Amino acid sequence: MLANGLASGDIYPKENLNLVNDIIENGGAIVSEYMVGVKSKKYYFPIRNRIVSGLADKVLVVEAGEKSGTLITVRTCIRARKRYICSASVCLFIQLQKVRIYL
């Protein structure tokens, strides 16, 4: 799931272009809600995270920074009453942030 358009010049970060090509060559799909030619913007990433959590049955959280997009995704899961699994350190961090957890 991208936070930009699907043209090769749109891929962010540029280092992911080979990964995108590998996914496509191996029968996978690259998904974006943005038109070809749209470059990523900071505020597109929380929107993308909402879609990622919406597509997933469960979300596995391994690592999360204080202002990370990961926590945005967890909050989206919580609001949608979806299940997520996190490492002990991340769960503790989320609890300290006073975010309700549904496990």
C-alpha positions in Angstrom: 0.0 0.0 0.0 1.6 3.2 -1.1 1.1 6.8 0.0 1.8 8.0 -3.6 1.0 7.2 -7.2 2.0 4.0 -9.0 4.5 5.3 -11.6 8.1 4.3 -10.9 9.0 7.9 -10.4 6.4 8.2 -7.7 7.7 5.4 -5.4 8.9 6.7 -2.1 11.5 6.1 -0.9 13.3 5.5 -4.2 15.2 2.5 -2.6 11.9 0.6 -2.6 11.6 0.6 -6.4 13.3 -2.8 -6.6 11.1 -4.2 -3.9 8.0 -3.0 -5.8 9.3 -4.6 -9.0 10.0 -7.9 -7.2 6.5 -7.9 -5.7 4.9 -7.4 -9.1 7.2 -10.0 -10.9 6.2 -12.6 -8.3 2.5 -12.1 -8.7 1.9 -9.6 -5.9 0.0 -6.3 -6.1 0.9 -2.8 -5.3 -2.1 -0.7 -4.2 -2.5 3.1 -4.1 -5.5 5.3 -3.9 -3.5 8.1 -5.7 -3.3 8.8 -9.4 -0.1 8.1 -11.3 2.2 11.1 -10.9 1.1 11.9 -7.4 4.2 12.3 -5.1 3.9 11.3 -1.4 3.2 14.0 1.2 3.6 13.8 4.9 -0.2 13.8 5.6 -0.8 10.9 3.0 0.9 8.4 5.3 -1.8 8.4 8.1 -4.4 8.0 5.4 -2.5 5.0 4.0 -2.2 3.5 7.5 -6.0 3.7 7.9 -6.4 1.7 4.7 -3.7 -0.8 5.7 -5.5 -1.5 9.0 -8.8 -1.7 7.2 -7.5 -4.4 4.8 -5.9 -6.5 7.6 -7.7 -9.0 9.8 -5.0 -8.5 12.4 -2.1 -6.1 12.7 1.3 -7.2 14.2 3.2 -4.4 15.8 6.9 -5.1 16.4 8.2 -1.6 16.9 6.7 1.9 17.4 8.1 5.3 18.0 6.3 7.9 20.0 5.0 9.8 16.9 5.1 6.9 14.5 2.6 5.9 11.9 2.5 2.6 13.6 0.6 4.1 16.5 -1.8 5.7 14.1 -2.4 2.3 12.6 -3.0 0.8 16.1 -5.4 3.6 17.0 -7.3 2.9 13.8 -7.5 -0.8 14.8 -8.8 0.1 18.2 -11.5 2.3 16.8 -12.5 -0.4 14.4 -12.4 -3.0 17.2 -9.9 -5.0 15.2 -7.3 -7.2 16.9 -3.7 -6.4 17.0 -0.7 -8.1 18.5 2.3 -6.3 19.8 5.6 -6.9 21.4 5.7 -6.4 25.2 7.7 -3.2 24.9 5.2 -1.7 22.4 2.2 -2.8 24.4 3.7 -1.1 27.5 4.4 2.0 25.5 0.8 2.0 24.2 -0.5 1.6 27.7 1.6 4.5 28.9 0.1 6.6 26.1 -3.3 5.8 27.6 -4.6 4.1 24.5 -7.2 1.4 25.2 -6.1 -2.0 24.1 -8.5 -4.7 22.9 -6.6 -8.1 22.8 
